[in-house]
Every structure is written in structure tokens, then in C-alpha cells.
Amino acid sequence: MSMGSSQAQVDACLAAREFETAWPCIEAQPHTGGHAGVGGQMQNGVSSPGDPLFYLHHTWLDKIFWDWQARNRTARVSRIAGTNIGPDFSPGFPPRPSNIP
């Protein structure tokens, strides 16, 4: 069973030592858990910004990310890794063109 956006899940993400672990954790649970917890429009990957709660939720995610950075500010405020290309079959999004790796 998923813990979604529970404090325990947030704490688990904050405990991650590296960006490569922390960011996917935040994206996977507190992020999707918030969308699913609200339901309705917030569960639609394309039109969820039409729900005013979207912006409150994403501001909260920014705070979680800042809380993670603040645990080792010197090293983490400039730490980022990975790509900006999402998975091939994200719900609500079409597959990316075959010419993009």
C-alpha cells in the first residue's frame, strides 16, 4: 500500500542523501499522492493546473525540496542530476517521438 503524501513518506524522501534518490522519491510519492488524494481534475496529467489546488500542492513540493536542500545547503543548492525527459508512457501524455533518445 502506498503512503502517498504522508509525513512518513515525506520524511523518507528528506532522509535521502543524494539528489538522484531524493528527487525521484519526492516526485513519486508526495507529488503523485497529493494529486491522487485530491482526485478529480487533479488526477489529470494534462489539465490539473486548472484546479487551484494544483498551485498550492506544487508550492508545498517546492518547500519539501528546499527542506531537503537545507539539510546540507552548501552541497545541495547546486546539486542536480539526470535528464529532463520523462518516461515513455506517462499517464496523460503521449509517447515521445522515436527520434528522441
N, C-alpha and C positions, 0 to 999 in steps of 0.2 A: 504494500500500500504506500502510495506517495504521501509525503508530508507536506507537499505544496509550499505554501508561504509561511509555515510555522516558524516560531522562534528557533526551534531546534535546527531546522533546515538553514535558516539564515546564519546561525552560529557555526554550522558545519562549513558553510562557504567562507565565512570570515576566518576560520582556522586554517584554510589552505595557505600554504607558504608561497606558492608561485602563481603568477598571473594565469599561466596555462591551465591551472587547476581551478583557481578562484572564479575566473570569468565563465567558463562553461557551467560551473556549479550555480552561479547567480542566474545565468541565462536559462538553465534547465528547470530549476525549481521555484525560487521566489518569483521569477518572471512569469513562467507559464502558470504557476499556481495561482497567482493574482488574477490573471486573465480568466482562468477556468473557475476560480472562486466567485467571481462576479457573474460570469456566464453571459448569455445573450450576445449582444453586439461585441462585447469584449473578447469573445472567443473567436471572432472572425479575424484572421490574419491580415486581411486587406482593409476592412472598414472599421476596425476597432478604434482608430483615432476619432471616429465620430462620437464616441462615448466620452463625456467629460472626465470620467474616472480614469481614462487612459493616461492622461497627463499627470494626475496625482500619483498613479501607480508607477509611472516611469520616473517621476521625481524621487519617489521612495527608493527605486532601484539605484538611482544616482547616489543617494545617501548611503546605501549598503556598499556600493563600490568605494565611496570616499571612506567609509568606516574601515574597509579592508586596507586601503592605501595608508590611512592614518596609523595603522599598526606598525608600519615601518616606512614612514613618509620619505625618508631620504632615498631609499631604493625603489619605492613603489610608485611615486608620482610620475616617473618617466618610463615605467615598465609596461610593455605591451608586446604581444606576440600573435602569431597566427595569420590567417588570411581574412579578407573581407568578403569572401564568397561563402554563401550559406550552403547547406546540404542540398542535394539534388531534388529531393521531393518533400520540401517543407509544406506542411498543410496550408492551403490557401494560396500557394504560389505555384506557378507553372515550372516545369523543369527548365534548367538553364540551357541555352543553346549548346550544341555539341562542340562548337569551336572554342568554348571557354573551358580551360582546364578545371 
